């Protein structure tokens, strides 16, 4: 799956859940490479190699997965992050 396809799947899954917006923005910021504005593409997105590694460790094989499942898994993870942060 391309980085763009992954981004679209995740945004579509998170967009309808406003309670996850703050934690998703904070998480995206933490995963953004340092000095992202100095390298093309000039957008604050995680490195493609990092995303491939994370997908491979989550889904095995080459890391390809159903975009709907990836969106659902990211929502579950963000919900966990949100609840964990509130208990800390």
N, CA, C and O atoms as CSV, one atom per row, in Angstrom:
chain,resi,resn,atom,element,x,y,z
A,1,UNK,N,N,0.846,-1.174,0.000
A,1,UNK,CA,C,0.000,0.000,0.000
A,1,UNK,C,C,0.889,1.233,0.000
A,1,UNK,O,O,1.906,1.280,0.692
A,2,UNK,N,N,0.499,2.213,-0.772
A,2,UNK,CA,C,1.276,3.448,-0.840
A,2,UNK,C,C,1.047,4.291,0.410
A,2,UNK,O,O,0.066,4.111,1.130
A,3,UNK,N,N,1.957,5.199,0.646
A,3,UNK,CA,C,1.816,6.112,1.783
A,3,UNK,C,C,0.545,6.933,1.614
A,3,UNK,O,O,-0.171,7.185,2.583
A,4,UNK,N,N,0.267,7.347,0.385
A,4,UNK,CA,C,-0.947,8.130,0.125
A,4,UNK,C,C,-2.205,7.311,0.437
A,4,UNK,O,O,-3.131,7.815,1.072
A,5,UNK,N,N,-2.238,6.052,-0.008
A,5,UNK,CA,C,-3.385,5.193,0.273
A,5,UNK,C,C,-3.566,4.956,1.760
A,5,UNK,O,O,-4.688,4.946,2.265
A,6,UNK,N,N,-2.464,4.767,2.456
A,6,UNK,CA,C,-2.508,4.584,3.900
A,6,UNK,C,C,-3.045,5.838,4.580
A,6,UNK,O,O,-3.888,5.756,5.474
A,7,UNK,N,N,-2.556,6.991,4.155
A,7,UNK,CA,C,-2.997,8.260,4.728
A,7,UNK,C,C,-4.500,8.449,4.527
A,7,UNK,O,O,-5.205,8.845,5.455
A,8,UNK,N,N,-4.989,8.169,3.327
A,8,UNK,CA,C,-6.415,8.329,3.032
A,8,UNK,C,C,-7.251,7.382,3.885
A,8,UNK,O,O,-8.286,7.785,4.416
A,9,UNK,N,N,-6.821,6.134,4.025
A,9,UNK,CA,C,-7.560,5.164,4.834
A,9,UNK,C,C,-7.632,5.596,6.293
A,9,UNK,O,O,-8.680,5.485,6.929
A,10,UNK,N,N,-6.524,6.085,6.816
A,10,UNK,CA,C,-6.489,6.501,8.222
A,10,UNK,C,C,-7.313,7.768,8.435
A,10,UNK,O,O,-8.079,7.851,9.394
A,11,UNK,N,N,-7.164,8.750,7.557
A,11,UNK,CA,C,-7.933,9.996,7.696
A,11,UNK,C,C,-9.425,9.706,7.608
A,11,UNK,O,O,-10.205,10.258,8.383
A,12,UNK,N,N,-9.833,8.852,6.679
A,12,UNK,CA,C,-11.251,8.514,6.546
A,12,UNK,C,C,-11.785,7.857,7.817
A,12,UNK,O,O,-12.915,8.127,8.225
A,13,UNK,N,N,-10.988,7.006,8.440
A,13,UNK,CA,C,-11.428,6.321,9.656
A,13,UNK,C,C,-11.468,7.259,10.858
A,13,UNK,O,O,-12.349,7.135,11.709
A,14,UNK,N,N,-10.526,8.191,10.936
A,14,UNK,CA,C,-10.436,9.087,12.096
A,14,UNK,C,C,-11.355,10.302,11.947
A,14,UNK,O,O,-11.810,10.853,12.950
A,15,UNK,N,N,-11.629,10.722,10.731
A,15,UNK,CA,C,-12.403,11.951,10.487
A,15,UNK,C,C,-13.782,11.923,11.130
A,15,UNK,O,O,-14.292,12.969,11.530
A,16,UNK,N,N,-14.384,10.767,11.235
A,16,UNK,CA,C,-15.734,10.681,11.800
A,16,UNK,C,C,-15.725,10.471,13.315
A,16,UNK,O,O,-16.768,10.221,13.918
A,17,UNK,N,N,-14.554,10.572,13.918
A,17,UNK,CA,C,-14.417,10.391,15.368
A,17,UNK,C,C,-13.709,11.598,15.986
A,17,UNK,O,O,-12.511,11.537,16.262
A,18,UNK,N,N,-14.438,12.691,16.204
A,18,UNK,CA,C,-13.806,13.921,16.712
A,18,UNK,C,C,-13.057,13.745,18.030
A,18,UNK,O,O,-12.103,14.477,18.293
A,19,UNK,N,N,-13.467,12.795,18.860
A,19,UNK,CA,C,-12.770,12.609,20.141
A,19,UNK,C,C,-11.327,12.136,19.944
A,19,UNK,O,O,-10.503,12.261,20.849
A,20,UNK,N,N,-11.022,11.593,18.760
A,20,UNK,CA,C,-9.665,11.120,18.485
A,20,UNK,C,C,-8.805,12.156,17.769
A,20,UNK,O,O,-7.609,11.931,17.586
A,21,UNK,N,N,-9.375,13.271,17.365
A,21,UNK,CA,C,-8.611,14.266,16.620
A,21,UNK,C,C,-7.397,14.773,17.394
A,21,UNK,O,O,-6.302,14.804,16.832
A,22,UNK,N,N,-7.543,15.176,18.676
A,22,UNK,CA,C,-6.357,15.687,19.385
A,22,UNK,C,C,-5.232,14.654,19.502
A,22,UNK,O,O,-4.069,14.976,19.259
A,23,UNK,N,N,-5.570,13.428,19.871
A,23,UNK,CA,C,-4.527,12.409,20.027
A,23,UNK,C,C,-3.935,12.024,18.672
A,23,UNK,O,O,-2.753,11.689,18.594
A,24,UNK,N,N,-4.727,12.064,17.614
A,24,UNK,CA,C,-4.176,11.731,16.293
A,24,UNK,C,C,-3.218,12.812,15.813
A,24,UNK,O,O,-2.192,12.502,15.208
A,25,UNK,N,N,-3.537,14.074,16.073
A,25,UNK,CA,C,-2.621,15.157,15.694
A,25,UNK,C,C,-1.331,15.096,16.508
A,25,UNK,O,O,-0.241,15.287,15.969
A,26,UNK,N,N,-1.459,14.829,17.806
A,26,UNK,CA,C,-0.264,14.717,18.651
A,26,UNK,C,C,0.608,13.545,18.211
A,26,UNK,O,O,1.834,13.653,18.191
A,27,UNK,N,N,-0.019,12.437,17.863
A,27,UNK,CA,C,0.725,11.263,17.410
A,27,UNK,C,C,1.403,11.532,16.079
A,27,UNK,O,O,2.561,11.165,15.880
A,28,UNK,N,N,0.685,12.168,15.173
A,28,UNK,CA,C,1.283,12.496,13.878
A,28,UNK,C,C,2.487,13.417,14.063
A,28,UNK,O,O,3.509,13.250,13.399
A,29,UNK,N,N,2.363,14.380,14.961
A,29,UNK,CA,C,3.466,15.302,15.215
A,29,UNK,C,C,4.688,14.560,15.756
A,29,UNK,O,O,5.818,14.858,15.369
A,30,UNK,N,N,4.461,13.588,16.657
A,30,UNK,CA,C,5.578,12.820,17.228
A,30,UNK,C,C,6.287,11.967,16.182
A,30,UNK,O,O,7.490,11.728,16.285
A,31,UNK,N,N,5.548,11.507,15.179
A,31,UNK,CA,C,6.136,10.646,14.151
A,31,UNK,C,C,6.733,11.435,12.990
A,31,UNK,O,O,7.343,10.850,12.094
A,32,UNK,N,N,6.567,12.744,12.994
A,32,UNK,CA,C,7.076,13.573,11.906
A,32,UNK,C,C,8.593,13.696,12.009
A,32,UNK,O,O,9.117,13.996,13.082
A,33,UNK,N,N,9.302,13.469,10.908
A,33,UNK,CA,C,10.766,13.591,10.944
A,33,UNK,C,C,11.211,15.019,11.265
A,33,UNK,O,O,10.532,15.986,10.919
A,34,UNK,N,N,12.338,15.131,11.919
A,34,UNK,CA,C,12.907,16.449,12.195
A,34,UNK,C,C,13.238,17.138,10.875
A,34,UNK,O,O,13.644,16.491,9.910
A,35,UNK,N,N,13.063,18.431,10.847
A,35,UNK,CA,C,13.345,19.267,9.664
A,35,UNK,C,C,12.621,18.770,8.411
A,35,UNK,O,O,13.194,18.737,7.322
A,36,UNK,N,N,11.356,18.384,8.582
A,36,UNK,CA,C,10.577,17.881,7.456
A,36,UNK,C,C,10.436,18.923,6.357
A,36,UNK,O,O,10.267,18.570,5.189
A,37,UNK,N,N,10.501,20.186,6.707
A,37,UNK,CA,C,10.332,21.259,5.728
A,37,UNK,C,C,11.542,21.400,4.799
A,37,UNK,O,O,11.471,22.099,3.787
A,38,UNK,N,N,12.644,20.743,5.138
A,38,UNK,CA,C,13.863,20.867,4.340
A,38,UNK,C,C,13.995,19.770,3.276
A,38,UNK,O,O,14.917,19.808,2.461
A,39,UNK,N,N,13.078,18.795,3.280
A,39,UNK,CA,C,13.157,17.680,2.332
A,39,UNK,C,C,11.838,17.521,1.593
A,39,UNK,O,O,10.761,17.771,2.134
A,40,UNK,N,N,11.956,17.099,0.350
A,40,UNK,CA,C,10.764,16.804,-0.439
A,40,UNK,C,C,10.235,15.431,-0.029
A,40,UNK,O,O,11.044,14.535,0.212
A,41,UNK,N,N,8.952,15.224,0.061
A,41,UNK,CA,C,7.868,16.185,-0.103
A,41,UNK,C,C,7.784,17.087,1.121
A,41,UNK,O,O,8.072,16.655,2.237
A,42,UNK,N,N,7.403,18.297,0.920
A,42,UNK,CA,C,7.422,19.304,1.978
A,42,UNK,C,C,6.141,19.258,2.805
A,42,UNK,O,O,5.437,20.259,2.940
A,43,UNK,N,N,5.859,18.106,3.345
A,43,UNK,CA,C,4.697,17.916,4.212
A,43,UNK,C,C,5.138,17.119,5.439
A,43,UNK,O,O,6.052,16.300,5.347
A,44,UNK,N,N,4.501,17.350,6.577
A,44,UNK,CA,C,4.915,16.671,7.815
A,44,UNK,C,C,4.345,15.256,7.928
A,44,UNK,O,O,3.435,15.010,8.720
A,45,UNK,N,N,4.877,14.338,7.141
A,45,UNK,CA,C,4.432,12.945,7.206
A,45,UNK,C,C,5.606,12.061,7.623
A,45,UNK,O,O,6.760,12.383,7.342
A,46,UNK,N,N,5.311,10.949,8.291
A,46,UNK,CA,C,6.386,10.034,8.679
A,46,UNK,C,C,7.122,9.492,7.458
A,46,UNK,O,O,6.570,9.437,6.359
A,47,UNK,N,N,8.344,9.104,7.662
A,47,UNK,CA,C,9.169,8.541,6.599
A,47,UNK,C,C,8.542,7.251,6.063
A,47,UNK,O,O,8.013,6.449,6.834
A,48,UNK,N,N,8.601,7.055,4.761
A,48,UNK,CA,C,8.032,5.864,4.133
A,48,UNK,C,C,8.633,4.571,4.652
A,48,UNK,O,O,7.916,3.586,4.826
A,49,UNK,N,N,9.947,4.554,4.905
A,49,UNK,CA,C,10.599,3.350,5.448
A,49,UNK,C,C,10.066,3.017,6.836
A,49,UNK,O,O,9.875,1.847,7.169
A,50,UNK,N,N,9.826,4.049,7.647
A,50,UNK,CA,C,9.276,3.838,8.984
A,50,UNK,C,C,7.872,3.237,8.886
A,50,UNK,O,O,7.547,2.292,9.605
A,51,UNK,N,N,7.048,3.784,8.001
A,51,UNK,CA,C,5.693,3.258,7.847
A,51,UNK,C,C,5.705,1.813,7.354
A,51,UNK,O,O,4.934,0.986,7.842
A,52,UNK,N,N,6.568,1.505,6.395
A,52,UNK,CA,C,6.673,0.127,5.906
A,52,UNK,C,C,7.088,-0.819,7.037
A,52,UNK,O,O,6.546,-1.917,7.161
A,53,UNK,N,N,8.047,-0.393,7.855
A,53,UNK,CA,C,8.480,-1.201,8.991
A,53,UNK,C,C,7.319,-1.450,9.952
A,53,UNK,O,O,7.111,-2.580,10.394
A,54,UNK,N,N,6.569,-0.406,10.275
A,54,UNK,CA,C,5.449,-0.555,11.206
A,54,UNK,C,C,4.383,-1.486,10.642
A,54,UNK,O,O,3.819,-2.298,11.375
A,55,UNK,N,N,4.101,-1.376,9.343
A,55,UNK,CA,C,3.101,-2.249,8.723
A,55,UNK,C,C,3.578,-3.698,8.673
A,55,UNK,O,O,2.789,-4.621,8.872
A,56,UNK,N,N,4.867,-3.897,8.408
A,56,UNK,CA,C,5.409,-5.258,8.379
A,56,UNK,C,C,5.354,-5.901,9.760
A,56,UNK,O,O,5.052,-7.088,9.878
A,57,UNK,N,N,5.644,-5.129,10.806
A,57,UNK,CA,C,5.603,-5.697,12.152
A,57,UNK,C,C,4.172,-5.939,12.612
A,57,UNK,O,O,3.935,-6.799,13.460
A,58,UNK,N,N,3.225,-5.200,12.072
A,58,UNK,CA,C,1.826,-5.380,12.470
A,58,UNK,C,C,1.141,-6.499,11.686
A,58,UNK,O,O,0.439,-7.329,12.263
A,59,UNK,N,N,1.350,-6.517,10.366
A,59,UNK,CA,C,0.608,-7.449,9.518
A,59,UNK,C,C,1.450,-8.585,8.955
A,59,UNK,O,O,0.910,-9.501,8.336
A,60,UNK,N,N,2.758,-8.542,9.158
A,60,UNK,CA,C,3.630,-9.586,8.642
A,60,UNK,C,C,3.839,-9.476,7.142
A,60,UNK,O,O,3.260,-8.613,6.483
A,61,UNK,N,N,4.666,-10.352,6.618
A,61,UNK,CA,C,4.931,-10.362,5.178
A,61,UNK,C,C,5.468,-9.038,4.689
A,61,UNK,O,O,6.386,-8.467,5.278
A,62,UNK,N,N,4.893,-8.557,3.611
A,62,UNK,CA,C,5.342,-7.281,3.047
A,62,UNK,C,C,4.619,-6.089,3.667
A,62,UNK,O,O,4.872,-4.946,3.285
A,63,UNK,N,N,3.727,-6.341,4.615
A,63,UNK,CA,C,3.032,-5.257,5.292
A,63,UNK,C,C,1.786,-4.772,4.599
A,63,UNK,O,O,1.139,-3.837,5.070
A,64,UNK,N,N,1.435,-5.393,3.480
A,64,UNK,CA,C,0.223,-4.951,2.796
A,64,UNK,C,C,-0.984,-5.467,3.566
A,64,UNK,O,O,-0.973,-6.572,4.109
A,65,UNK,N,N,-1.986,-4.669,3.599
A,65,UNK,CA,C,-3.195,-5.044,4.306
A,65,UNK,C,C,-4.393,-4.330,3.720
A,65,UNK,O,O,-4.250,-3.406,2.919
A,66,UNK,N,N,-5.551,-4.756,4.117
A,66,UNK,CA,C,-6.788,-4.137,3.665
A,66,UNK,C,C,-6.875,-2.733,4.259
A,66,UNK,O,O,-6.782,-2.583,5.477
A,67,UNK,N,N,-7.051,-1.701,3.435
A,67,UNK,CA,C,-7.111,-0.332,3.959
A,67,UNK,C,C,-8.176,-0.141,5.036
A,67,UNK,O,O,-7.970,0.622,5.980
A,68,UNK,N,N,-9.317,-0.829,4.903
A,68,UNK,CA,C,-10.360,-0.691,5.933
A,68,UNK,C,C,-9.877,-1.263,7.256
A,68,UNK,O,O,-10.156,-0.707,8.318
A,69,UNK,N,N,-9.155,-2.371,7.190
A,69,UNK,CA,C,-8.633,-2.971,8.421
A,69,UNK,C,C,-7.576,-2.066,9.048
A,69,UNK,O,O,-7.543,-1.889,10.266
A,70,UNK,N,N,-6.723,-1.502,8.218
A,70,UNK,CA,C,-5.692,-0.604,8.736
A,70,UNK,C,C,-6.340,0.593,9.415
A,70,UNK,O,O,-5.917,0.992,10.500
A,71,UNK,N,N,-7.361,1.171,8.791
A,71,UNK,CA,C,-8.076,2.293,9.399
A,71,UNK,C,C,-8.690,1.911,10.733
A,71,UNK,O,O,-8.601,2.668,11.700
A,72,UNK,N,N,-9.313,0.739,10.791
A,72,UNK,CA,C,-9.921,0.253,12.033
A,72,UNK,C,C,-8.860,0.025,13.104
A,72,UNK,O,O,-9.061,0.376,14.266
A,73,UNK,N,N,-7.740,-0.559,12.717
A,73,UNK,CA,C,-6.660,-0.807,13.675
A,73,UNK,C,C,-6.068,0.497,14.203
A,73,UNK,O,O,-5.760,0.597,15.391
A,74,UNK,N,N,-5.906,1.488,13.341
A,74,UNK,CA,C,-5.369,2.779,13.783
A,74,UNK,C,C,-6.345,3.450,14.738
A,74,UNK,O,O,-5.924,4.042,15.732
A,75,UNK,N,N,-7.643,3.369,14.455
A,75,UNK,CA,C,-8.645,3.941,15.360
A,75,UNK,C,C,-8.574,3.255,16.722
A,75,UNK,O,O,-8.616,3.927,17.752
A,76,UNK,N,N,-8.468,1.936,16.740
A,76,UNK,CA,C,-8.366,1.208,18.015
A,76,UNK,C,C,-7.114,1.624,18.774
A,76,UNK,O,O,-7.151,1.813,19.990
A,77,UNK,N,N,-6.008,1.764,18.056
A,77,UNK,CA,C,-4.757,2.174,18.698
A,77,UNK,C,C,-4.851,3.598,19.241
A,77,UNK,O,O,-4.401,3.863,20.356
A,78,UNK,N,N,-5.434,4.522,18.462
A,78,UNK,CA,C,-5.585,5.902,18.933
A,78,UNK,C,C,-6.514,5.970,20.136
A,78,UNK,O,O,-6.283,6.754,21.057
A,79,UNK,N,N,-7.562,5.153,20.131
A,79,UNK,CA,C,-8.467,5.117,21.281
A,79,UNK,C,C,-7.723,4.616,22.514
A,79,UNK,O,O,-7.930,5.130,23.613
A,80,UNK,N,N,-6.854,3.612,22.339
A,80,UNK,CA,C,-6.040,3.130,23.449
A,80,UNK,C,C,-5.104,4.237,23.937
A,80,UNK,O,O,-4.973,4.452,25.142
A,81,UNK,N,N,-4.455,4.938,23.008
A,81,UNK,CA,C,-3.557,6.042,23.382
A,81,UNK,C,C,-4.315,7.100,24.176
A,81,UNK,O,O,-3.815,7.617,25.174
A,82,UNK,N,N,-5.512,7.413,23.726
A,82,UNK,CA,C,-6.339,8.428,24.397
A,82,UNK,C,C,-6.694,7.982,25.811
A,82,UNK,O,O,-6.595,8.776,26.747
A,83,UNK,N,N,-7.103,6.734,25.983
A,83,UNK,CA,C,-7.477,6.258,27.313
A,83,UNK,C,C,-6.250,6.095,28.205
A,83,UNK,O,O,-6.320,6.360,29.405
A,84,UNK,N,N,-5.129,5.662,27.635
A,84,UNK,CA,C,-3.915,5.502,28.421
A,84,UNK,C,C,-3.417,6.847,28.925
A,84,UNK,O,O,-2.986,6.967,30.072
A,85,UNK,N,N,-3.477,7.855,28.068
A,85,UNK,CA,C,-3.032,9.192,28.453
A,85,UNK,C,C,-3.892,9.736,29.592
A,85,UNK,O,O,-3.385,10.429,30.474
A,86,UNK,N,N,-5.186,9.426,29.577
A,86,UNK,CA,C,-6.068,9.957,30.615
A,86,UNK,C,C,-5.865,9.255,31.954
A,86,UNK,O,O,-6.270,9.784,32.989
A,87,UNK,N,N,-5.247,8.075,31.955
A,87,UNK,CA,C,-5.013,7.380,33.218
A,87,UNK,C,C,-3.627,7.655,33.785
A,87,UNK,O,O,-3.348,7.324,34.938
A,88,UNK,N,N,-2.764,8.255,32.984
A,88,UNK,CA,C,-1.389,8.508,33.432
A,88,UNK,C,C,-1.321,9.708,34.347
A,88,UNK,O,O,-0.241,10.065,34.818
